[in-house]
């Protein structure tokens, strides 16, 4: 493939996108220019990349569905790495317009530009497009199931407005590869954790609740299983696919980190010096998926990738420390975030 020198990272001021920008900046000096295209919605934050803005990293505030802007930027680079998305399931149940606009129309706009300028395009997606899996018998409290995992051959079965718009964006990328020769790859990843994640998300919400003196909240019985991966490992996986992946292929990125939500919350509480039971159970989310699990065999065997952060407890400690040390990054939003949750959550007795 053409050697990469200049790239666009959409959503590069958000959680996962900004971690990728830092990863490339720190590990790949051959990349001369990283253009971060971000709308700076509530989930994006200039502070996430402020320390590296300069000659190599440029922030362009704009909408990925703005065809004129995207065309102007695409003519300056060799590749587009597409992270930008509306991604919060709870928000997608309340209003769907922004999810369709960003996740589908935005992706269409980007691939049209990539096609015009013959760019390498990598589309970052989610394992939620596959729906959910049965619980596992071999993990305590995980109910029934055979331990199946998602692969790139798993049929799509999205269960929320969010995951359905991501599924639609995956499919249009695949169609453009076949119909127009788009030089694209796709990755579907499991749940990320690490620095710069918005405090509405599960792990940072629990950490910041404890730091703010608020009792943590757990949806339902807490048995829902997520396959956790540190965001640095996700970044290295995306880079591996971008530079080594086969055009038209889909790769799943995961770190074999299955844990149910109750386990994770209790680990956070214990690590932060609280009683493991010091939380409230609240009404469950509508359509809450049971279990996600990634089979990363294809990425490991075909492209030689492996995760670095395989000790979840250690990664969780680092994440707790980051939120503890960076209260100025999240404190101003805490009251509003919890007020929004309170509208739909009732404490269970």
Secondary structure by P-SEA (a helix, b strand, c coil): cccccbbbbcccccaaaaaaaaaaaaccccccbbbbbcccccccccccccccccccbbbbbccccaaaaaaaaaacccccccccccccaaaaaaccccccccaaaaaaaaaaaaaaaccbbbbbbccccccccccccccccccccccccccccccbbbccaaaaaaaaaaaaaaaaaaaccccbbbbbbcccccccccccccaaaaaaaaaacbbbbbccccccccccccaaaaaaaaaaaaccccccbbbbbbccccccaaaaaaaaaaaacccccccccccccccccccccccccccccccccccccccaaaaaaaaaaaaaacccccccaaaaaaaaaaacccccc
